[in-house]
Structure formats: C-alpha cells, structure tokens
C-alpha cells in the first residue's frame, strides 16, 4: 500500500492542476473521491485521461441543495477536500471552508488558484502562461534575442500548482494529526512558480544571472549546457558544468583542449557553441549515445514521448506503466517500504455514485431520494 493509505480526500472536479493534485494523492494510496459535475457526459470514456486515474467518481448537480448537503456529509468522514474555483465561488455554492470545516473541524481544505485567494488580480481569469509571467519565471525562458517561450504548462499548472497543493495538503494533514484542527491551504500558481525560481533569484541577486534570456549558464547561453542536433536530425543534451565533467566532454567529443579551455569566458561561448554544433552533426544520436551515455559527461539523448518509456534506464526502474493501452508515467517517488499499487484506470463521470454514497453510509432510500430530487446525475 502507498504511504497515504487510509486517508480520505474529496476532490471537487476542476481542470489542470486540480486533477494533477488528485492524481498525485491517489498514486500515493489515498482514497480520493472525485465529485464530477452532473452535466458531465456519463458515457464519455476517460481511458486516455491520465490525470483522472486512480479514483472513483460521483456526479452531483451542485445547483441542488440536496447535492450540496451530500458534499458536506462526505466531508464529515473525510480527512481533506480540495477545489479549484475562483475565490468566493465555493462559498456561494455552500461548500466553502466554513461550511465544510463546520461539519468536520479536523478537515484540511485545499484551494487551487492562479493568483491566490486575495490580492488585486484574484478575481481575474488566467492560465498557466499568465501566472508564470507574474512570477518572473516566463521572462527567464527563451532564446537570446527572442521572445519568452512557454515551457508547456509544467511550471504553473503542475510544478507550481498541483504539486504545490498536494505538498501543502500533506503538510496540513500532518499538522492536523498533531493539533486535531484542520486549516485552509491557499495554493497560488504565481507563488508556486516563484518558489521554483528560488535558485535563479539567488543567482540574480549575486549578479550571476542576467535578465537577458539565453545568455546564462542554465538557459542555453553556454556551449556546455544546451541541446545539439545530430546527423540524423535528432537531439542530445549536455550539462557539463563541473570542470571534471567538462574535461571528459572535451575528451570524448574529440575537441581541441586548448580551444575549449576557457570554459567560463562568456565572450567565447558563442564561438564554442558554434563548434559544438558542427561536431555533434558529424554523428547520429545513437552513435553519440554509444560514446557518451552513462559517462560523467552529463549527457542524455533527447527522447520523444514515444521513445522515453522504452529507454533501458526507464524500463529498469519501471518509470512508466501501461494502463488499458495508455502508456503513462508511473507513480513516484519510490519508497523503501510503502509500495503504491498500479493506478486504476480512469472512471467515467458518475460511474461510482451509488457505490461511493453507500460506502459513506447513505441508505438505498436516501440515494433514491437524491436521485428523485435531481441531485445526482
């Protein structure tokens, strides 16, 4: 069983970072019940929705007071609940922190937003790209002389959002175990993505990181920390920062030691990058892997979604898992004793409504009454 086995969590369905948080918690063994909207098509397959894996689904019409009461009753038996509405929406629905924690003072209440629960922008719409703009993260990513490049939605939605919320909720659950009191976790993607930038802010404060994109050690400005195209149109990555690793790069790539000696001379970086660009195009990616992979050069092939699960290292560590024909990342991290089970396939919206309500103590008559009132899908 995973380390969160026995923990009950209610997820008010949302998009992006919320489902990712639910996936992370469910992967670790928590019993996560996803409350889907009654309007969600019950027959719509979720087989390829990796973010929805590992938890059961009930579908409620939150416009009905009976459905709101159902959520509150679930919270009475849960350890935590989380939602991703704009600030104030959960309160207007009747499932805000006061209402839920009034039923269960030990409840942890997680809130996932872009801007946070307060502040002048808290009510504005936004997406990952906007949140990481405000934190300084997006400004730092992109080529020299070019515009900022969105790093997919990894920095805001997931690293600075869903994972931050999962971390915050586990922290609050640990504290509730000591104090017997729940609390609200206010996870903001602006602040989460800023936290991910902590090292870069540290470098910048000491003059070690320029605000000009593509001119720094970790943003593609150097010749020894970048990606290069190979003869077959594929790519490899280098991270040869430390002197001993850089010396090995020079040796294995057959470079001129004298020419490449001034590693940290910023004026030489463009010239040396041009030379490495030429050198790496002389062999295929597989040929460079045969020369460098597994060595201390700090080298790896740049793999596609289809290639990554088949790499020998990922295979050896079971880093990916196939569920119902969908290849996806396996639960992580790994533990010495707790062994999270393989995630269950995603469930259709409302597929488990009656079973979940029954498990939470609702009688067949109560379930029938809820259905007659239009509270259930």
C-alpha positions, 0 to 999 in steps of 0.5 A: 500500500502507498504511504497515504493509505487510509486517508480520505480526500474529496476532490471537487472536479476542476481542470489542470492542476486540480486533477494533477493534485488528485492524481498525485494523492491517489498514486500515493494510496489515498482514497480520493473521491472525485465529485464530477459535475452532473452535466458531465457526459456519463458515457464519455470514456476517460481511458486516455485521461491520465490525470483522472486515474486512480479514483472513483467518481460521483456526479452531483448537480451542485445547483441542488441543495440536496447535492450540496448537503451530500458534499458536506456529509462526505466531508464529515468522514473525510480527512481533506477536500480540495477545489479549484474555483475562483475565490468566493465561488465555493462559498456561494455554492455552500461548500466553502471552508466554513461550511465544510470545516463546520461539519468536520473541524479536523478537515484540511481544505485545499484551494487551487488558484492562479493568483491566490485567494486575495490580492488585486488580480484574484478575481481575474481569469488566467492560465498557466502562461499568465501566472508564470509571467507574474512570477518572473519565471516566463521572462527567464525562458527563451532564446537570446534575442527572442521572445519568452517561450512557454515551457508547456504548462509544467511550471504553473499548472503542475510544478507550481500548482498541483504539486504545490497543493498536494505538498501543502495538503500533506503538510496540513494533514500532518499538522492536523494529526498533531493539533486535531484542527484542520486549516485552509491551504491557499495554493497560488500558481504565481507563488508556486512558480516563484518558489521554483525560481528560488535558485535563479533569484539567488543567482540574480541577486549575486549578479550571476544571472542576467535578465537577458534570456539565453545568455546564462549558464542554465538557459542555453547561453553556454556551449556546455549546457544546451541541446545539439542536433545530430546527423540524423536530425535528432537531439542530445543534451549536455550539462557539463558544468563541473570542470571534471565533467567538462574535461571528459566532454572535451575528451570524448567529443574529440575537441581541441583542449586548448580551444575549449579551455576557457570554459567560463569566458562568456565572450567565447561561448558563442564561438564554442557553441558554434563548434559544438554544433558542427561536431555533434552533426558529424554523428547520429544520436545513437552513435553519440549515445554509444560514446557518451551515455552513462559517462560523467559527461552529463549527457542524455539523448533527447527522447520523444514521448514515444521513445522515453518509456522504452529507454533501458534506464526507464524500463529498469526502474519501471518509470512508466506503466501501461494502463488499458493501452495508455502508456503513462508515467508511473507513480513516484517517488519510490519508497523503501517500504510503502509500495503504491499499487498500479493506478486504476484506470480512469472512471467515467463521470458518475460511474461510482455514485451509488457505490461511493454514497453507500460506502459513506453510509447513505441508505438505498432510500436516501440515494433514491431520494437524491436521485428523485430530487435531481441531485445526482446525475 
